[in-house]
């Protein structure tokens, strides 16, 4: 693929290939090593930090005789919808033409599926309308189809914690009983809700307990990301200094989605040289475009909840939410009030609780744009 194949080298949602992918060399090598040695992996990361891009990048680097299948179950609400997404993902990963494609299409017909096509993309879309026992049997049949291929298969199930919301009881136990028998298929179980993923895979009461290796995906190194940004601009005969790239990284907190989003806009607006004034203008426009959504978020919160969110945004990283100095600095009232507000903000996923490199627990605003907006608005 030529370096100028795309109008913009900073994709926001799609994986465009290794030439447009920043770093993650160590993580890629580790995941491939896990698979080639027969291990499945639990991949935990903040939302929009780049885990989906990493999965697709790993798939592009797999050895000959391996195939990756990506399954996103975030929008599924039950096991039948899981089946639909699984079948659709498999059929999109396997070429329609050829004996393998023929066998898969024949299997789907035998399982009484309806094969349609997405109106937007034209890609095949599979749906089933079957009884509960048949749903489980059909998932079994698809697993067995993958198990009996001549090539090795990696199935990445993204937002895996969603199965905890299914109305079917003990979905994790049922899936574990099927998956543990498979020798030709390895899995990536990835998720962004860290407490739920931890419960699924590291609670002794859960069927998936210690059944996989663990990888926690952190932010890309600031120096590496800055050099990547400079090189991408350079490939398209545009200029940006390392210093300006670092300013952008600091504003986006090196959070991959927001870095890509801002770089995409700055790159599009740059004729020759990207300056500090240019990126700040684009950041301001981005904030203004999101203002209606941000005001809606603020209006759904009570006064104490908004005041706490704003205080966390200003602090950026908060280790002790009930510390007297923090409460006094932001005029937040009592620790009991703060704890009630904190629970609501955590439930809404407006604030998250995570750990730093030293394992210390802290709180921060999840959405970078919300953080930057809350810092400045009264």
GIRAHU-V124398 format. One record per pair of residues at least 6 apart in sequence whose C-alpha atoms are under 7 Angstrom apart, sorted by the first residue. I is the first residue (numbers start at 0). GAP is how many residues later the second one is. If there is no record, write none. Layout:
BEGIN
i;gap
I;GAP
I;GAP
END
This chain:
BEGIN
i;gap
2;232
3;232
7;256
7;260
8;11
8;223
9;250
9;253
9;254
10;249
11;245
11;248
11;249
14;38
14;41
16;40
17;39
21;203
21;206
27;30
31;30
33;6
34;151
37;148
38;147
38;173
38;174
39;146
39;147
39;148
39;172
39;173
40;146
40;147
40;148
40;171
40;172
40;173
41;146
41;147
41;148
41;170
41;171
41;172
41;173
42;145
42;146
42;147
42;148
42;171
42;172
42;173
43;146
43;147
43;148
43;150
43;171
43;172
43;173
44;6
44;146
44;147
44;171
44;172
44;173
45;146
46;145
47;208
47;209
48;170
48;206
48;207
48;208
49;206
58;9
64;86
64;87
65;85
65;86
65;87
66;85
66;86
66;87
67;85
67;86
67;87
68;20
68;21
68;24
68;85
68;86
68;87
69;19
69;85
69;86
69;87
70;14
70;15
70;18
70;85
70;86
70;87
71;85
71;86
71;87
72;9
72;12
72;84
72;85
72;86
72;87
72;89
73;85
73;88
75;6
76;88
76;89
77;88
77;89
77;90
78;87
79;55
82;52
82;56
83;42
83;43
83;44
86;39
87;36
87;37
87;38
91;32
93;7
94;6
95;6
110;27
111;16
112;13
112;14
112;15
113;12
113;13
113;14
114;9
114;10
114;11
114;12
115;8
115;9
115;10
116;6
116;7
116;8
117;6
117;7
145;7
145;39
146;35
146;37
146;38
151;32
151;33
152;31
152;32
152;33
153;31
153;32
153;33
154;31
154;32
154;33
155;31
155;32
155;33
156;31
156;32
156;33
157;31
157;32
157;33
158;31
158;32
158;33
159;29
159;30
159;31
160;30
160;35
160;36
162;8
171;35
172;34
175;31
175;32
190;6
199;6
199;8
199;9
200;7
200;8
200;9
201;7
201;8
202;6
218;35
218;36
221;32
225;16
225;19
225;20
226;15
228;16
229;10
229;11
229;12
232;6
232;7
237;34
237;35
238;33
238;34
238;35
239;33
239;34
243;31
243;32
248;10
251;6
251;7
251;116
261;21
264;17
265;13
265;16
286;82
293;76
297;8
303;37
304;36
306;25
307;24
307;30
309;64
309;65
310;19
311;6
311;52
311;53
312;51
312;52
312;58
312;61
312;62
313;61
315;48
316;45
316;46
316;47
317;44
317;45
317;46
318;42
318;43
318;44
321;13
326;6
331;6
344;6
345;6
348;17
349;15
349;16
350;12
350;13
350;14
350;15
351;11
351;12
351;13
351;14
352;8
352;9
352;10
352;11
353;7
353;8
353;9
354;6
354;7
364;6
END
